[in-house]
Amino acid sequence: MKKWLAATVGAALVLSGCIPSLQPEDEVVQENAPEDTETQTVIIPNFQISDEYYRTLLPFEPSSSRGMVVNNIHTNYDIAELESGLMRIAQQNFSPNDYFFQSGQFLESSVISSWLSRELNEAQMAEESVEPENNLGLNPIDPGGENRAARAKDSPIYLAHILEHNYFTKSGDDDSKVRLGGVVIGLALNSVYYYQNDNDPFGPTYEEDIPQAEIEEQGKRIAQEVVNRMRTMAQEDPEKSDLADIPITVALFKQEPRSSVIPGNFIAYSSTNGGANELGEWSGMNENYVLFPSREANENFRNDETSFLNFRQDVESYFPNFNSVIGRGLYHGDQLSKLKIDIPIQFYGKAEIVGFTQFVAGRIIDQFPSHFDIEVSITSVNGPEALILKEPEDTDPFVHIYEH
């Protein structure tokens, strides 16, 4: 890792609905980097959007595994939730007021790829000329055999992706130093295993659901092995010595099937104490995304479903023969905490957009309770047309109309 010298500068960033926090200017240097490593100047922005967002160390240091998530995760919904949800979990141990974010720098793309593969048995290692120290797959061994469906049930691919976030914090009596304060790892796990017959690679794709209990069991097994390997890295590679004595948090993310129109969700997380190897007690997340309208919403969250249907009816009354309003609600337990609504529609002029947006903003206030976040995105074939945001207990939503 590199030493860091940080000088605070201002940032030009505006996001309505969030109160920025400006921090005083300072200079800091990384405390726990090896003495013989290169010193690099970095920037800590003095603008913080809100207490819910981390300031990011600059210049931006892309992770060497950047871009892998697109190939490994099924949908854009899951990609976004994996990233944002992992930051929410990080806040349990690393306060955005005291820690600074950086993309993962320890797990290279080659390492992640090797860990995402299947473990090999002795015969497979000999056939593929793989040495034992390079047999690093965290997914179960494929036992072989003619019955591919049976094999899929016995040894599915559990681990789909590994996402790493790094968090730095100031240290020293005068806050003149910054050091790596913790690492947060997201393990994306499959809820469905897709496979094809070995002798028909261009044939149909089959699928097997993976039970929730099995996902959790395998995820926790993999999580502990990931922590063990990261501690070993610290001993074997001087550039990764920072991993030796910092807390590591690992979170389990269950991604949705390929055809899903809602994101998956985090199901549990656990952390180590300082430089310990063993993960502590697991904490359940009790989060879930629900589609509106849907059978699940009607059966389990009828009041919220009714509010949504009334809102959709109002929107449809504005433009006859229109019925494309879709909502995605994030629940913590039985409590709706955030509702995102997409309204794609064809407009014929700016006046139509302005009038429709004003109408929708008013219906949000009238039809929905005030205790959760609401985000409405109005789009057309030309792209985003308007954005409406309402935070809990707000009497007036924030409205922005895009200029093309």
PEUR-V612431 format. One line per field, one symbol per residue. ss: DSSP state (2 for helix, 1 for strand, 0 for the rest). phi: phi as a letter, one per 20 degrees, with the letter a starting at -180 (. if undefined). burial: b if it has 9 or more other ideal C-beta (glycine too) atoms within 8 Angstrom, else e. A space follows every 10 residues. Layout:
ss=???
phi=???
burial=???
This chain:
ss=0011111110 0000000000 1100001111 0000000011 1111101100 0000111100 0000000222 2200022222 2222222222 0000000011 1110000022 2222220100 0222222200 0222000010 0000000222 2222000011 1111111111 1000001111 1111111111 0111100000 0000011110 0222222222 2222222222 2222220222 2222001111 1111100000 0000111111 1000000000 0011001111 1100222222 0222222222 2222222200 0000111111 1100111111 1111000002 2222222222 2222222000 0011111111 0011111111 0000000111 1000
phi=.efcddcecf cebcbfncef cedffbcccf edegfeefec fccdgeddga fecefdfcfg dfffegnfgf eedfcfffff fgfffffffg ffdcfffdcd ebggdeefff fffffffefd effffffeld fgfdedgeef fefmofefff fffebffeed acddcdcdbf bnfdleccbf drccdddedf ecddbcfgeb fdefedbcfd ggffgfffff ffgffffgff ffgffecgfd ffffcdfcdc cddeeefgef dcffbfdabb ceelefeefe fedfeldaec edeafffffd cfffffffff ffffffffdg mdbdecccde ddmedfdbcd cdcebedcpf ffffffffff gffgffedfd ecfccdddcb feofdbcccc egmfecfecc dfdd
burial=bbbbbbbbee eeeeeeeeeb bebeebebbb bebeeebebe ebbbbbbbbb eebbbbbeee eebebeebbe ebbebebbbb bbbebbbebb beebebeebb bbbbbbbeee ebbbbbbbbb eeebbeeeeb eeeebebbbe beeeeeebee bbeebbebbb bbbbbbbbbb eeeebbbbbb bbbbbbbbbb bbbebbeeee eeeeebbbeb eeeebbebbb ebbbbbbbbb bebbeeeeeb bbbbebbbbb bbbbbbeeeb ebbbbbbbbb bbeeeeeebe ebeebebebb bbbeebbbee bbebbebbbb bbebbbeeee ebeebbbbbb beeeebebbb bbbebebeee ebbbebbbbb bebbbebbee ebbbbbbbbb eeeebbbbbb eeeeeebbbe bbee
